[in-house]
Amino acid sequence: MARIPILIAALSATLCRPAAGQSFVIHEVANGVFAAIPRPGVPAGANAAFIINDDDVLVVDTHMRPSFARDLLAQIGTLTPLPVRWVVNTHWHPDHTQGNQAYTGVFPGEVVFVAQRATRDDIATLGLRRLARDREQLPRQITALEERLPSLSGSDARRMQQQIAEQRAFLEELHLIELILPSITFERSLRLHTPSRDIDVLYFGRGHTRGDAVVYLPRERVALTGDLVTGGPPFARDGYPSEWIETLSALRELDIATVVPGHGAVREGKQVIADRIDFLRDAMATVTRGLGAGKNAEQIAAEIDLDAYRHTFDPEPPNHPWRDWMVMLAERAIAELAQRQN
């Protein structure tokens, strides 16, 4: 059985989509700094953030689909008439990049896309392959849902019908998506100077992917972390678990009052970073012990202690079983350890 459902599982909690321009709950976390959290049932894929400066707007991450990026643009438009001039992609994953084209459509030739160098390379390779794969596989996933529908009744059938309708709409949009590559890349840091604030885009090392960027506002003490930090346990499909510990430890050195994660609720203070470091350290110790005892990834994953950290996580969503995620974490950790030994 597949442990990483590609798109259907990520959207399996889909309900009726809100009206255009109402897909996100907007939280002002500092003066002019906003987190955009998808409403329950909205399959935007990830959080976003935006910063309203004196002359323009900077957006962090662009969701799974251009339609959701346009929804966010509509909500930004209720707060300011200023144009979006900057878009930062924190990493290559489609739920953070596939909406880029919405900004070029509204502000043609005016938007600068920024990412860490490895992220640009990964969008151009891994991102394109993922988009092609999803276009190929989603029709089969829809067919599988349609075949299940006659066995359901009542509210289950209605939810399935809504999900199928949303998936069909997604498939139509998939064929229209054009991946927009960042036009400015950096290695370790980039600072944008605006009249009202400095905005740092920082790279501390590999973690969730090999190119994770953090947007940091030193005056406001806000960190927009992408998926280096999320409301749940680390999602390590493309990750580097032991290096992730080092990366988060460097991030924790910043003066941070508020963390806007890539997924999940806004957190006050740096405790969430410390909690993820502790979780990864414990998980890596479990992996090391398990390898020494000759255990495989699935056996090791079963021994990773999720319960000890559940109080640090947002509520577990029904469509993302975290125990399955532990298999990915164990597999990646084993591969990382093997590479270090060679």
C-alpha positions in Angstrom: 0.0 0.0 0.0 1.4 3.4 -0.9 2.5 5.4 2.1 2.6 8.7 0.4 -0.7 9.3 -1.4 0.0 11.9 -4.0 -2.8 14.3 -4.3 -6.1 12.6 -3.4 -5.0 11.9 0.1 -3.8 15.5 0.5 -7.3 16.6 -0.4 -9.4 13.9 1.1 -10.9 16.2 3.6 -12.1 18.6 0.9 -15.5 20.1 1.6 -17.4 22.9 -0.3 -14.9 25.5 -1.3 -15.5 29.0 0.0 -16.4 31.8 -2.5 -13.5 33.2 -4.4 -11.4 35.5 -2.3 -12.4 33.9 1.0 -10.1 30.8 1.0 -7.8 32.0 3.8 -8.0 33.2 7.4 -5.8 36.2 7.6 -3.9 36.9 10.8 -1.9 40.1 11.3 1.1 38.8 13.3 3.0 42.2 13.3 2.4 45.6 11.8 1.9 45.0 8.1 2.8 41.3 8.4 0.1 38.7 7.7 -0.2 34.9 7.8 -2.7 33.4 5.4 -4.0 30.1 6.7 -6.2 28.0 4.5 -9.8 27.6 5.8 -10.8 24.1 6.8 -11.6 22.1 3.7 -9.7 24.4 1.3 -7.1 22.3 -0.5 -4.7 25.2 -1.1 -1.9 22.9 0.2 0.0 25.2 2.5 0.1 28.5 4.4 1.3 31.7 2.8 2.3 35.0 4.2 2.5 38.5 2.9 4.2 41.7 4.0 2.7 45.1 3.1 5.5 47.6 2.7 5.3 51.3 2.0 5.4 50.9 -1.8 4.7 47.2 -2.5 3.8 43.8 -1.2 6.0 40.7 -0.7 4.3 37.3 -0.7 5.8 34.1 0.7 4.7 30.9 -1.1 1.9 30.5 -3.6 -0.1 27.3 -2.9 -0.9 24.2 -5.0 -2.9 26.0 -7.6 -3.0 29.5 -9.3 -6.7 29.8 -8.4 -5.8 29.8 -4.7 -3.1 32.3 -5.3 -5.6 34.5 -7.0 -7.9 34.1 -4.0 -5.2 35.3 -1.8 -4.5 38.2 -4.1 -8.2 39.2 -3.8 -7.9 39.1 0.0 -4.7 41.2 -0.1 -6.5 43.7 -2.3 -9.0 44.3 0.5 -6.2 45.5 2.7 -4.0 47.5 0.3 -4.0 48.7 -3.3 -0.3 48.3 -3.5 1.1 45.8 -6.1 2.9 42.6 -5.3 6.5 43.1 -6.4 8.2 40.2 -4.6 7.4 36.5 -4.2 9.6 34.2 -2.2 9.3 30.4 -2.7 10.6 28.8 0.5 11.2 25.4 -1.3 10.3 23.6 -4.4 7.2 21.6 -3.4 4.2 22.2 -5.5 2.0 23.4 -2.7 4.4 26.3 -2.3 5.2 27.1 -6.0 2.5 26.1 -8.4 0.6 29.3 -7.9 3.5 31.5 -9.1 1.9 32.2 -12.4 -1.1 34.0 -10.8 1.3 36.8 -9.9 2.7 37.1 -13.3 -0.8 37.2 -14.7 -1.9 40.1 -12.5 1.4 42.0 -12.5 3.1 41.0 -15.8 6.8 41.8 -15.9 6.7 43.4 -12.5 7.1 40.5 -10.0 10.5 39.3 -8.9 10.6 35.6 -7.7 13.2 34.8 -5.1 14.5 31.4 -3.9 17.6 29.7 -2.6 19.7 28.5 -5.5 18.9 24.7 -5.0 15.2 25.5 -4.9 15.3 27.0 -8.3 17.2 24.0 -9.6 14.6 21.7 -8.0 11.6 23.5 -9.4 13.1 23.2 -12.9 13.7 19.4 -12.5 11.7 17.8 -9.6 8.9 20.3 -9.9 8.4 19.6 -13.6 8.5 15.9 -13.1 6.0 16.1 -10.2 3.6 18.2 -12.3 3.8 15.7 -15.2 3.2 12.8 -12.9 0.2 14.4 -11.2 -1.3 15.1 -14.6 -0.9 11.5 -15.5 -2.1 9.9 -12.2 -4.9 12.2 -11.1 -7.4 10.8 -13.7 -6.8 7.3 -12.3 -7.3 8.6 -8.8 -10.6 10.2 -9.8 -11.8 7.0 -11.4 -11.0 5.1 -8.2 -13.1 7.6 -6.2 -16.0 7.3 -8.7 -15.9 3.5 -8.4 -16.2 3.8 -4.6 -19.1 6.2 -4.7 -22.0 3.7 -5.3 -21.0 1.9 -2.0 -21.5 5.1 0.0 -24.7 6.8 1.2 -25.8 9.8 3.1 -23.2 12.3 4.2 -20.3 10.0 3.1 -21.7 10.0 -0.4 -22.1 13.8 -0.4 -18.5 14.3 0.8 -17.3 12.0 -1.9 -19.3 13.8 -4.6 -17.8 17.1 -3.4 -14.3 15.6 -3.4 -14.7 14.3 -7.0 -16.0 17.6 -8.2 -13.0 19.4 -6.6 -10.6 16.8 -8.1 -12.0 17.3 -11.6 -11.6 21.1 -11.2 -8.1 20.5 -10.0 -7.3 18.3 -13.0 -8.5 21.0 -15.4 -6.3 23.5 -13.7 -3.3 21.2 -13.6 -3.2 21.2 -17.4 -3.0 25.0 -17.3 -0.2 25.4 -14.8 3.1 26.8 -15.9 5.9 26.6 -13.5 7.5 30.0 -13.0 11.2 29.8 -12.0 12.7 32.3 -9.5 14.6 35.1 -11.2 16.8 35.9 -8.2 18.6 33.2 -6.2 21.0 33.4 -3.3 23.3 31.0 -1.4 23.1 32.0 2.2 21.3 35.3 2.6 19.6 38.1 0.8 18.4 41.4 2.4 15.6 43.5 0.9 15.7 47.1 2.1 12.4 48.9 2.1 11.6 52.4 3.6 9.8 50.8 6.5 11.6 47.6 7.2 14.4 45.2 6.3 13.4 41.7 5.1 16.0 38.9 5.3 15.7 35.8 3.2 18.0 33.2 4.8 19.4 29.7 4.3 20.6 27.7 7.2 21.2 24.4 5.6 19.3 21.3 4.4 16.2 20.1 6.2 12.8 19.6 4.7 14.5 19.9 1.3 17.9 20.8 0.2 17.0 24.5 -0.4 14.7 25.7 2.4 14.6 29.4 2.8 13.3 31.4 5.8 11.9 34.9 5.6 12.9 36.8 8.7 11.9 40.3 9.8 14.5 41.4 12.4 12.5 44.5 13.6 9.2 42.6 14.0 11.0 39.4 15.2 8.9 37.3 12.8 10.1 34.1 11.1 8.2 32.7 8.1 9.7 29.2 8.0 8.1 27.3 5.2 8.1 23.6 6.0 11.3 23.7 8.1 8.7 24.1 10.9 5.1 22.9 10.6 2.2 22.3 13.0 2.9 18.5 12.9 5.9 16.3 13.0 8.6 16.9 10.3 7.6 15.6 6.9 10.8 14.1 5.5 9.9 12.6 2.1 12.7 14.8 0.6 14.3 15.6 3.8 17.7 15.3 5.6 16.7 14.4 9.2 20.1 14.8 11.0 21.0 17.9 9.1 17.5 19.3 9.8 18.5 19.3 13.5 21.5 21.5 12.7 19.5 23.8 10.5 16.8 24.3 13.1 19.4 24.9 15.7 20.8 27.7 13.6 17.3 29.1 13.0 16.7 29.1 16.8 19.6 31.5 17.2 17.5 34.3 15.7 15.6 36.7 17.9 12.1 35.3 17.1 8.8 36.3 18.8 6.4 34.7 16.2 6.7 31.7 13.9 4.5 31.4 10.8 4.9 27.7 9.8 4.5 26.2 6.4 1.4 24.3 7.6 -0.6 24.8 10.8 -1.3 27.5 13.3 0.9 30.5 14.0 3.1 30.0 17.1 4.3 32.5 19.6 8.0 32.3 20.6 10.6 29.8 19.6 9.4 26.8 21.6 8.0 25.1 18.5 11.5 25.2 17.0 13.0 23.6 20.1 10.2 21.0 20.2 11.0 20.0 16.6 14.7 19.8 17.3 14.0 17.5 20.3 11.7 15.3 18.3 14.2 14.9 15.5 17.0 14.1 18.0 14.9 11.4 19.6 13.9 10.0 16.2 17.5 9.9 15.0 18.5 8.1 18.2 15.7 5.5 17.6 17.0 5.1 14.0 20.6 4.5 15.2 19.5 1.9 17.8 17.2 0.2 15.3 19.9 -0.1 12.7 22.3 -1.5 15.4 19.6 -4.2 16.1 19.2 -5.1 12.5 15.7 -3.6 12.1 14.3 -2.2 8.9 12.7 1.2 8.3 9.1 0.1 9.1 10.2 -1.6 12.3 12.2 1.5 13.3 9.3 3.8 12.4 7.0 1.9 14.8 9.3 2.7 17.6 9.6 6.5 17.0 7.8 8.1 20.0 5.1 10.3 18.6 3.0 10.3 21.8 5.7 12.1 23.8 5.4 15.1 21.4 1.7 15.2 20.6 1.2 18.1 23.0 3.6 20.1 20.8 1.7 19.3 17.5 -1.5 20.7 16.1 -4.4 18.2 16.1 -3.6 15.2 13.8 -5.6 15.5 10.5 -7.5 12.4 9.5 -6.0 12.4 6.0 -2.4 12.6 7.1 -1.6 9.6 9.4 1.6 10.7 11.1 2.7 7.1 11.8 3.0 6.6 8.1 5.2 9.8 8.0 7.6 8.1 10.4 8.4 5.4 7.8 9.5 8.2 5.4 11.6 9.8 8.2 13.2 6.5 9.0 14.0 5.7 5.4 15.5 9.2 4.8 17.5 9.0 8.0 18.9 5.6 7.1 19.9 6.9 3.6 21.5 10.0 5.2 23.5 7.9 7.6 24.6 5.5 4.9 25.8 8.4 2.7 27.8 9.9 5.6 29.5 6.6 6.2 30.6 6.3 2.5 
